Amino acid sequence: MKKTKQILSVLLVFIMMLSFVGCSKPASNGGEGALFKAGTYTAKAKGLGGDVEVEMILTETTIESVKVLSHSETPGISDPAIEQIPANIVAAQGLKIDAVSGATVTSEAILAAVIDCLTQAGANIEELKTKGLKAVVLEDETIETDVVVVGSGIAGLSAAVSAAEEGAKVVLLEKMGSVGGASITCGGEILAGGSEMQAAQGIEDTAEGLKQYWLEVGKGKINEEIISFIADKSADTVKWLAERGVKFRNVTFSYYYPTQSVYRNHATETFSGADFILPLQEKAKSLGVEFRFETPAVSLINDKGTIKGVVAKNAGRTVTVNAKSTILATGGYANNKELVEQYMPNVKGYGSALGEALNGDGLIMAREVGAEIVANGGGIVAPMDLGATRYVDAGGIFLNVTPEGKRFANENEYWFKRAATLYHDLGFSNYFAITDSKLDNENLEKAVENGTAFKADTIEELAKFIGAKPEILKATVTRYNGFAATGKDEDFGKPAVGPVGNREDNLKELQLLNAVDQAPYYAIAFNTTGVTGTFGGPKIDMNAQVISTTGDVIPGLYAAGEVANGELFYEQYPCSGSSIQMSTRMGIQAGKAAAAAK
């Protein structure tokens, strides 16, 4: 069998090589001194969102052009790589090219496809890897401005636009090569109550209703004054975004939460974070905001307790930005293990798929100048399927149990609520979805093969796979099957039938109380260690001014967004879109306050 696979692999490589040759249009086999077989070549390589297709035009001695023909990468994030990597390859006439920060996967995909094209053309790849752009030594720089914003997620862009609209001169520093931060990777929803969009759809809601929900989730541990302000202004925030180019489609339920009692999620045109970010970037540019990319801030300029700007780095040089007001909008700290362990100790994991920039830069800089850091130990942590089943969270069709084999929640409840219950109340970072052979899905068998789901002929045997006592899992399944028979969940109130889906276009009414009684039985592994957002950062007031450990305002320093959400969320994330709402509104507030101080 192993030899057969090896033969098939060799044949597959051979077929792929033939297909690559078929894609090219060589014009010449190359004479003496030729570096390439002249012609037009195309190739594909895997990017973050799918294949990236590249076209190269070569003479015998020159790389004439490199062009990305097609891709499915994230708009905004990938744009600099798609523009810069091909241009740099042509300029360098070689492959010693740095990836664009924040778009590493896209950069590497373009380079891989280019190498494929060059290989087809008979190039010496190793030789080309030694040729790069000539290093340019830049001198240190000092910039004078009214307001400096650090970070270009939705909080930073909202702050920059707001400050510029108030007449301030604004410089925005972004450590990565493109705008957006974690915001550009979101699902394109913003939470709001009492909006015109809701009224147009016949949805009865108020800002007060949103406020009470948010405070209820916060369990009395969050800042009621700021939450009330955000909720009261939530409809205006949606309107503010729309007036600045953001296009909305409708009000819907939160992602994977169709049982949401009141639809409050205002969805953008394509359900994409880019729908928020790119229009705000264009608005900022039109207002004269100066963007500096790949320029991470490293410290605040502290003049006897007053913050007067930031010191940043760019291409090996120091960039000093002197400003009357400084706004931190640097996002969270999911990629900083030390900070996660310090401020989110109950979350047994760190790292984020939302970008490599989330290292807690703003929190650290604020802490260094005496800011009070507030953190309640929670984070945005979603249940994630570890296998190949496509059940990232399939609503309530499963029976969910802890590693001890005990049921712990209504499986059709909001996933952030269930995750918080698991890691805060019970101390677990993973759970298992129990089902049986009535669920016909080929991906389930794939998960069994790769060890992220388990299969057994009896419940007792299945218990051994997940580490539970057989009698406990057996009792849990027996009780659950009883609820399925009567159609009434007496433990957690899950309905017998309910809506399942991640969006309205795939929403279905499905049986939720499903008996687990037909062998073989399956346990699908899920974890709650995938951090998509962090809670905790410098304490702020109503004007987004940063508060010191002595309780005083730190003059000249503001913060908005995920970097300053420590008093706005507790253990559980309220709902998809609440962070976008909070970040936008407090970004607007920070921008106005910072501009007024100019």
Buried (B, 14 or more C-beta within 10 A) or exposed (E): EEEEEEEEEEEEEEEEEEEBEEBBEBBEEBEEEBBBBBBBBBBBBEBBBEBBBBBBBBBBEEBEBBEBEEBEBBBBBBBBBBEBBBEBBBBBBBBEBBBBBBBBBBBBBBBBBBBBBBBBBBBEEEEBBEEBBEEEEEEEBEBEBBBBBBBBBBBBBBBBBBBBBBEBBBBBBBBBBBBBBBBBBBBBBBBBBBBEBBEEEEBEBBBEBBBBBBBEBBEEBBBEEBBBBBBBBBBBBBBBBBEBBBEBBBBBBBBBBBBBEBBBBBBBEEBBBBBBBBBBBEBBBEBEBBBBBBBBBBEBBBEEEEBBBBBBBBEEEBBBBBBBBBBBBBBBBBBBEEBBEBBBEBBBBBBBEBBEBBBBBBBBBBBEBBBBBBBBBBBBBBBBBBBBBEBBBBBBBBBBBBBBBBBBBBBBBBBBBBBBBBBBEBEBBBBBBBBBBEBEBEBBEBBBEEEBBBBBEEBBBBBBBBEBBBEBBBBBBEEBBBBBEEEEBEEBEBBBEBBBBBBEEEBEEBBBBBBBBEBEBBBBBBBBBBBBBBBBBBBBBEBBBBBBEEEEBBBBBBBBBBBBBBBBBBBBBBBBBBBBBBBBBBBBBBBBBBBEBB
